[in-house]
Amino acid sequence: MPLPRDSRCQHVKPDGSRCRAPRVRGSPYCVFHDPGFADQGAEARRRGGLNRAEQLRLAVLPEDTPDLPLKTVGDIIEAVEATFNMVRRGQLDARIGNCLAVLCQVQLKAIEGSDLEQRIAALEGRQNARIAR
């Protein structure tokens, strides 16, 4: 249910419409437009920026993170375990952890395909040797 017109902020926006936020008791304006709340609003924006900066810092791996070998299924298992634990401890943003998990899946499929190619080549070699006898 919309607020009664007299309980809304009196601030007029550049397009000529009024702010629709509830006004602060004893003031014709809301917390966003009341000059008495300017310092608190600035502090809240500063803290919001700091929180966002911390989120962005967590979004990437530290510069000194060593590269991991991803040549075997065991390597991939170790990489997924390490990523899982970093996300769990809050050292790595879950979005980055998800991306790394997807890339590990791609690498795992490539390893499986390569192993299959090698097995087929070995079987064909044995078959060709039998035929040549």
VENRA-V549756 format. One record per helix or strand of 2 or more residues. SS is the DSSP state (hx for helix, st for strand). FROM is the first residue (numbers start at 1). LEN is the number of residues. If there is no record, write none. Layout:
ss->{SS | SS}
from->{FROM | FROM}
len->{LEN | LEN}
This chain:
ss->{hx | hx | hx | hx}
from->{5 | 35 | 73 | 94}
len->{3 | 24 | 16 | 39}
